[in-house]
């Protein structure tokens, strides 16, 4: 039991670095020069959304030390709301600065391929929020809900990661790549450990 303290510090410290480093490096990007404040806010909202994607599977899988199951679920829900808010700020900010580009992206007619992935991830996120809000009204069984939630999470993560890797924006390449890799690894491990798509119990 004596190593619990150092282990907690190591896990939380590594998580803070994984999230803070991309944000800090994006904040000093030379691409921010002469940009409008709204455009900068929209861009940072996207970076924050990507960082929040790392927290969600870690909370769902119970990998963060020092948190009870009840607190993990509660934080997971609030992070989901924050993620939705960040995406809305990202989209609305880009709409204000360049409406034609946002329209092209939403209609999947944009000449930039990274836009399609972002829109797909956005709609999957909206679908997740609606499904979470209406789960009780729809009377969905827990296993079905968890399977649908997991499938949408895969779409959100893959769409967001591909979008982030394709776009040449304010995020520094190495820290962005590391964060994207961590998001994928954390999501894959959580879905595997929780056996999200195992709809039937083993007969053994």
PyMOL commands that set and color helices and strands:
alter all, ss='L'
color gray80, all
select helices_A, chain A and resi 4-27+30-32+37-61+69-97+99-106+113-138+142-166+173-193
alter helices_A, ss='H'
color red, helices_A
deselect
rebuild
show_as cartoon
